[in-house]
């Protein structure tokens, strides 16, 4: 049960990162103010940088480690947990993930120039669109 909760939380983080990579440039074009929220963008950037560095150093993600730890003590018999794991964990060489995470981190840094974030106060004051 705990492993499934960790996997679900891990999947939410992955979804947050993937959606940000897609929605930030779309939001910049469509002038959605929320994509310029500085705190949201900082969290997005720092998680991607953490994952990239972790991958380059060959470290295991703390959430993956915790999930594996709890999986050893309890069998996975949860249908949703099984499929979330299939989506989240790909059986590919480490170099693939290093390149993928580095590309995502560079894209996120590029988005800081293309769709520049505003301070949180400015976003809330001018939030008239979406």
N, C-alpha and C positions, 0 to 999 in steps of 0.2 A: 504493500500500500504506500509506504513512504517513497519507495523507488518510483512508483507511478506519479506521485505528486511532484517529485524532482523532475521527472521526464516531462511532465506537463508544463512546469515552469520553464524548463529548458526550451521547450517548443515555443512557448510564448516569446521568449527572448529572440529566438531565431526568426519568428514571424515579425517581430518588431523591427529587427535589422533588415530583413528582406523587404518589408513594406516601405521602410524609410528610403531604401535605395531606389525604389520605384516612385513613391509618392512625392518625395521632395522635389525632384525636377518637374513632375507634372504639376504639383502645387505652385511651383515658381512660375510656370507658364500661365496657369489659370489664376494666379494671384491669390492663392489661399494664404491667409495670414498665419495660420497655425504652423505652416512649414518653416516659418522664420523665427519660431520660438527658440531662443538661445539655449534654454535649459534642456529642452527636448533634443536639440541638435548636439549639445555637448555630451549628453548621455549616449546618444547614438554613436558619436565619433569615438568616445573613450571605450565603449564596449568593443567596437570594431578594432581599435588599436590594441586593446588587451588580447583579443583573440588572435590577431595577427602575430604579435610578439610571442605569445604562448605557442603558437604553431611553429614559428621559426626556431624556437628553442627546443622543440620536440616535447613539450610538456602536455600532460593530459588536462583537459578542461576540468576545473573543480566540480562542476555539476555532473559531468560524465563519471568522474571518480566516485562521487557520492552515490550516484545511481548504481554503479557497478557494485559498490560495497553493499548496498541494501539488497540488490538483486541476488547476491550470494546467500543471503540469509532467508529470503522469501522467494518462492518461485513466481515467475511472471505468468499469471493466468488471466490477465486483463486484456480484453479484445482491443480496447482503445490504446492502451499502453503498448501493445505489440505493434500496432500500425504506426503510432507516433514514433516509435524507435526505428521502424523501417524508413520513415521519411527523414528523420533527423540524422541517422548514422549511415553514411555511405561507405561501401567497401572499396576505397580507392587509395592509391599510394599517397604518402604524406606530402610529397612535392606538389601534388594536385591541390591540396588544401592550402599550402603555403602560397601558391600562386593565386588561388581564388581569394583568400583572405586579404592578401596584399592588394589585389585589384579592387576589392570592395573598399578597403581603407583609402586607397588613392582616389577612388570615385567619390567617396564621402568628403575627402579634403577638397576635391575639385568643386563639389557642390557648395562648399562654404564660400567659394568665390562667385559661383554662378547665381546661387540663391542665398544671398547673404542673410544670416540671422540677425534679428534685432534683439534688444534687451527685452526681458519679460514685461517690463512696464509698458514699453512701446507697443508690444503685440496686444496687450489687454486694452490699451487706450484706443487703438485703431482697428479693433477686431469687428469689422462690419460685414466681412465676407467669410462664409463658412468658418 
